[in-house]
């Protein structure tokens, strides 16, 4: 049951209609264990007849990070948090992307950001170390493999559909300070010792929200250039 003392939510509504919606959603959209997929009410079956696991993983990770996680911030332990934990467990139970540091559910950067943010918070929420172990596998993909966000890429997206991984890596770093500080002594993980990236931002003009072309002189790039011009080693005061 939900927390009846929660100021932000109608406990009667969440204990009846909203709970029925959750159960129906789980019944109709769970396709691989509790991993979700798109369901068509018109066809009364899946939107994609053939399972596309990458799309199912993407949708499930988004549902967790953008839907169930913030709801749990308000409700605390509830049927929604139970469903979220089950979905996350099954994302990893059916993970199929293999690489030297362990199997992970996806190679998509947005999914990685969703997972990192959610897994770090699920660790604090449950105290279960498996969530840090899962998060560390994703973190290792960037810090110990050949996928470093600035060393191995020519651009880094600082808006939606890419920026999530930055916050996720920060949340993992904070969690590891408490759970495995020796991990942070790894030279590769402390990559900021040689951190001098050239960030090529992608801006989205107001006139056409679908545009996603590179814009090397975008706001973040100009800010980075200004920082480089005023670095103390260049004889400038970095506070200017």
C-alpha positions as CSV (number, residue, x, y, z in Angstrom):
1,X,0.0,0.0,0.0
2,X,1.0,3.6,-0.5
3,X,2.1,6.0,2.3
4,X,-1.2,7.5,3.6
5,X,0.7,10.4,5.1
6,X,2.2,11.6,1.9
7,X,1.2,15.2,1.4
8,X,1.6,15.2,-2.4
9,X,-0.6,12.4,-3.4
10,X,-4.2,11.3,-2.9
11,X,-3.7,8.0,-1.0
12,X,-7.3,6.9,-1.7
13,X,-6.8,7.4,-5.5
14,X,-3.4,5.7,-5.5
15,X,-4.7,2.8,-3.5
16,X,-7.5,2.2,-6.0
17,X,-7.7,3.6,-9.6
18,X,-4.0,4.3,-9.9
19,X,-3.1,0.9,-8.6
20,X,-5.5,-0.7,-11.1
21,X,-3.7,1.2,-13.9
22,X,-0.4,-0.1,-12.7
23,X,-1.6,-3.7,-12.7
24,X,-3.1,-3.3,-16.2
25,X,0.0,-1.7,-17.6
26,X,2.1,-4.5,-16.2
27,X,-0.2,-7.2,-17.6
28,X,-0.4,-5.8,-21.1
29,X,3.1,-4.4,-21.7
30,X,5.4,-7.0,-19.9
31,X,7.0,-8.9,-22.8
32,X,10.3,-10.5,-21.6
33,X,9.8,-11.1,-17.9
34,X,9.0,-7.6,-16.6
35,X,10.9,-5.9,-19.5
36,X,8.2,-3.7,-21.2
37,X,7.3,-3.3,-24.9
38,X,4.9,-1.2,-26.8
39,X,1.3,-2.5,-26.8
40,X,-1.4,-1.5,-29.4
41,X,-4.9,-1.1,-28.0
42,X,-6.2,-1.0,-31.6
43,X,-4.6,-4.3,-32.5
44,X,-4.8,-5.8,-29.1
45,X,-1.3,-7.0,-29.5
46,X,2.3,-5.8,-29.7
47,X,3.1,-2.8,-31.9
48,X,6.1,-4.7,-33.3
49,X,5.1,-8.3,-33.9
50,X,8.8,-9.4,-33.8
51,X,10.5,-8.6,-30.6
52,X,13.2,-5.9,-30.9
53,X,15.0,-6.2,-27.6
54,X,16.9,-3.0,-28.0
55,X,13.7,-1.0,-28.2
56,X,12.2,-2.9,-25.3
57,X,15.2,-2.2,-23.1
58,X,15.2,1.5,-24.1
59,X,11.5,1.9,-23.2
60,X,11.9,0.1,-19.9
61,X,14.9,2.1,-18.9
62,X,13.1,5.3,-19.8
63,X,10.0,4.2,-17.8
64,X,12.1,3.5,-14.8
65,X,14.2,6.7,-14.8
66,X,11.5,9.2,-16.0
67,X,8.4,7.6,-14.5
68,X,8.8,5.2,-11.6
69,X,11.9,6.7,-10.0
70,X,10.6,10.2,-9.4
71,X,7.3,8.7,-8.3
72,X,9.2,6.7,-5.7
73,X,10.9,9.8,-4.5
74,X,7.5,11.0,-3.3
75,X,5.8,7.7,-2.4
76,X,8.6,5.8,-0.9
77,X,8.2,2.0,-0.8
78,X,5.0,1.1,-2.7
79,X,3.7,-1.2,-5.5
80,X,5.3,1.2,-8.0
81,X,8.7,0.8,-6.4
82,X,8.2,-3.0,-6.3
83,X,7.5,-2.9,-10.0
84,X,10.5,-0.7,-10.7
85,X,12.8,-3.1,-8.8
86,X,11.4,-6.1,-10.8
87,X,11.8,-4.3,-14.1
88,X,15.4,-3.4,-13.3
89,X,16.2,-6.9,-12.2
90,X,14.9,-8.4,-15.4
91,X,16.7,-5.8,-17.6
92,X,19.9,-7.4,-16.1
93,X,18.6,-11.0,-16.1
94,X,18.1,-10.7,-19.9
95,X,21.1,-8.6,-20.7
96,X,22.8,-9.7,-23.8
97,X,25.5,-7.1,-24.7
98,X,28.8,-8.8,-24.0
99,X,32.1,-7.1,-23.5
100,X,35.2,-7.7,-21.3
101,X,33.9,-6.1,-18.2
102,X,30.7,-8.0,-18.0
103,X,27.3,-8.3,-19.8
104,X,25.1,-5.2,-19.9
105,X,21.6,-4.6,-21.3
106,X,22.5,-2.1,-24.0
107,X,25.2,-0.2,-25.8
108,X,23.0,2.9,-26.1
109,X,24.3,6.0,-24.3
110,X,20.9,7.2,-23.3
111,X,20.0,3.9,-21.8
112,X,23.3,3.9,-20.0
113,X,22.5,7.3,-18.4
114,X,19.0,6.0,-17.4
115,X,20.5,2.9,-15.8
116,X,23.3,4.7,-14.0
117,X,21.0,7.2,-12.4
118,X,18.4,4.6,-11.5
119,X,20.9,2.0,-10.2
120,X,22.7,4.4,-7.9
121,X,19.5,5.5,-6.4
122,X,18.1,2.0,-6.1
123,X,21.3,1.1,-4.1
124,X,20.6,3.9,-1.6
125,X,16.9,2.9,-1.6
126,X,17.4,-0.8,-0.9
127,X,21.0,-1.2,0.3
128,X,21.4,-4.1,-2.1
129,X,25.0,-4.1,-3.5
130,X,24.0,-5.8,-6.7
131,X,22.7,-2.4,-8.0
132,X,26.2,-0.9,-7.5
133,X,27.7,-3.9,-9.2
134,X,25.4,-3.4,-12.2
135,X,26.1,0.3,-12.3
136,X,29.8,-0.3,-12.1
137,X,29.6,-2.5,-15.2
138,X,28.1,0.4,-17.1
139,X,30.6,2.9,-15.6
140,X,33.5,0.6,-16.7
141,X,32.2,0.7,-20.2
142,X,33.2,4.3,-20.3
143,X,36.0,4.5,-17.8
144,X,38.0,1.3,-18.5
145,X,37.0,0.5,-22.1
146,X,37.4,2.4,-25.3
147,X,34.2,4.5,-24.9
148,X,35.4,7.4,-22.8
149,X,33.1,10.3,-23.3
150,X,35.8,12.8,-24.2
151,X,38.9,10.8,-24.9
152,X,37.3,8.4,-27.4
153,X,34.5,10.6,-28.9
154,X,34.5,13.6,-31.2
155,X,31.4,15.1,-29.6
156,X,29.4,15.0,-26.5
157,X,25.7,15.8,-26.5
158,X,24.7,18.1,-23.6
159,X,21.0,18.0,-24.1
160,X,18.3,15.3,-23.9
161,X,19.1,11.9,-25.4
162,X,22.7,12.0,-24.4
163,X,23.3,14.1,-21.3
164,X,21.8,11.5,-19.0
165,X,25.1,9.6,-18.8
166,X,26.9,12.6,-17.3
167,X,24.6,12.8,-14.3
168,X,24.7,9.0,-14.1
169,X,28.4,8.8,-13.9
170,X,28.5,11.4,-11.2
171,X,25.9,9.4,-9.2
172,X,28.0,6.3,-9.6
173,X,31.1,8.1,-8.5
174,X,29.4,9.4,-5.3
175,X,28.1,5.9,-4.5
176,X,31.5,4.3,-5.0
177,X,33.0,6.8,-2.5
178,X,31.0,4.9,0.1
179,X,30.9,1.4,-1.3
180,X,34.2,0.8,-3.0
181,X,36.6,3.8,-2.7
182,X,39.5,1.7,-3.9
183,X,37.8,1.6,-7.3
184,X,38.3,5.4,-7.5
185,X,42.0,5.0,-7.1
186,X,42.2,3.3,-10.5
187,X,44.2,5.6,-12.8
188,X,41.8,5.2,-15.7
189,X,38.7,6.0,-13.6
190,X,40.3,9.3,-12.3
191,X,40.6,10.4,-15.9
192,X,40.1,14.1,-15.0
193,X,43.9,14.2,-14.2
194,X,44.3,14.6,-18.0
195,X,40.9,16.0,-18.7
196,X,41.2,18.6,-21.5
197,X,38.3,17.8,-23.9
198,X,37.1,19.8,-26.8
199,X,33.3,19.6,-26.5
200,X,31.4,19.8,-29.8
201,X,27.9,20.7,-28.7
202,X,24.7,20.1,-30.6
203,X,22.2,22.9,-30.4
204,X,18.6,22.8,-31.4
205,X,17.3,26.0,-33.1
206,X,13.9,27.1,-31.9
207,X,12.5,27.2,-35.4
208,X,12.9,23.5,-36.0
209,X,13.0,21.2,-33.0
210,X,13.8,18.2,-35.2
211,X,17.1,19.7,-36.2
212,X,20.1,18.0,-34.5
213,X,23.0,18.9,-36.7
214,X,26.4,19.7,-35.3
215,X,26.9,23.3,-34.2
216,X,30.6,23.6,-33.1
217,X,30.2,27.2,-31.9
218,X,27.2,26.5,-29.7
219,X,26.8,27.9,-26.2
220,X,28.7,25.1,-24.3
221,X,31.6,25.3,-26.9
222,X,31.9,29.0,-26.4
223,X,31.9,28.6,-22.7
224,X,34.6,26.0,-22.9
225,X,36.7,28.2,-25.3
226,X,36.4,31.1,-22.8
227,X,37.6,28.8,-20.0
228,X,40.6,27.7,-22.0
229,X,41.6,31.3,-22.8
230,X,41.5,32.2,-19.1
231,X,43.2,29.2,-17.6
232,X,45.8,30.2,-14.9
233,X,48.6,28.5,-16.8
234,X,47.9,30.9,-19.7
235,X,48.7,33.8,-17.4
236,X,45.1,34.7,-16.9
237,X,42.8,34.8,-13.9
238,X,40.4,31.9,-14.3
239,X,37.8,33.8,-12.2
240,X,37.3,36.4,-14.9
